[in-house]
Amino acid sequence: MKTAVGLLTEAKRPLLIFPEGMVSRSNDYLRPFMDGVALIARGAARQRAAAGGRVVVHPVAVRYWFVGDLDAALAPALEEMETHCGWTPRRESP
């Protein structure tokens, strides 16, 4: 929480928060927001106001569809991650 408030207070880079508390495979349903997002924004706004600044929040919803062959798209990225971790890529494994 302190780090998130600090990032917003410094305003040097954006802070991405998933207000539902998680990322889900199903993007057709918006779950209730957790209280932490408002707590972080209020804390940063309080600190910025003391310094004469303000906090800007851009609420954004992301909805996506993947059209294509998922195995073909993920295989190179998964292989790169496995190699980076020192593992032998297992192309035959699901």
C-alpha positions in Angstrom: 0.0 0.0 0.0 2.8 2.4 0.9 4.6 1.7 -2.4 1.4 2.3 -4.4 0.6 5.6 -2.6 4.3 6.6 -3.1 4.1 6.0 -6.8 1.0 8.0 -7.2 2.3 10.8 -5.0 5.6 11.1 -6.9 3.7 11.0 -10.2 6.8 9.9 -12.1 5.2 6.9 -13.7 1.8 5.3 -14.0 0.4 2.7 -11.6 -1.7 0.0 -13.0 -4.1 -1.7 -10.5 -6.7 -4.3 -11.1 -9.5 -3.0 -8.8 -11.3 -6.4 -8.8 -8.3 -7.8 -7.0 -7.4 -10.3 -9.7 -7.1 -10.9 -13.4 -9.7 -13.4 -14.8 -10.0 -15.5 -17.9 -13.6 -14.4 -18.3 -13.7 -10.8 -19.3 -17.4 -10.6 -19.9 -18.2 -9.9 -16.2 -17.0 -7.0 -14.1 -16.6 -8.1 -10.5 -17.1 -5.8 -7.5 -14.1 -3.6 -6.8 -12.0 -4.1 -3.7 -11.6 -1.2 -1.2 -7.8 -0.9 -1.7 -8.0 1.1 -4.9 -10.0 4.0 -3.2 -7.8 3.8 -0.2 -4.6 4.2 -2.3 -6.1 7.0 -4.4 -7.3 8.9 -1.3 -3.9 8.5 0.5 -2.0 9.8 -2.5 -4.4 12.7 -3.0 -4.0 13.7 0.6 -0.2 13.7 0.3 -0.2 15.5 -3.1 -2.7 18.2 -1.8 -0.3 19.0 1.0 2.4 19.7 -1.7 -0.1 21.7 -3.9 -0.6 18.9 -6.4 -3.3 16.5 -7.4 -3.7 12.8 -8.3 -5.1 11.9 -11.6 -6.9 8.5 -12.0 -8.0 7.1 -15.3 -10.5 4.3 -14.9 -10.1 1.9 -17.8 -11.8 -1.4 -18.7 -10.0 -3.9 -20.8 -12.0 -6.4 -22.9 -10.3 -8.6 -25.4 -10.7 -11.5 -27.8 -8.1 -13.8 -29.1 -8.7 -15.0 -32.6 -6.2 -17.5 -33.7 -4.3 -20.6 -32.7 -3.5 -20.2 -29.0 -0.8 -23.0 -29.0 1.0 -21.4 -32.0 0.9 -18.0 -30.4 2.1 -19.1 -26.9 4.6 -21.8 -27.8 7.5 -19.3 -28.7 6.9 -17.2 -25.5 6.7 -20.2 -23.3 9.8 -21.7 -24.8 11.7 -18.5 -24.3 10.6 -18.3 -20.6 11.6 -22.0 -20.0 15.0 -21.4 -21.6 15.6 -18.2 -19.6 14.9 -20.2 -16.4 17.4 -22.9 -17.4 14.7 -25.5 -18.2 14.7 -27.7 -21.2 11.6 -26.7 -23.3 9.1 -29.5 -23.5 7.2 -28.9 -26.7 5.3 -32.2 -26.4 3.8 -31.4 -23.0 0.4 -29.8 -22.8 
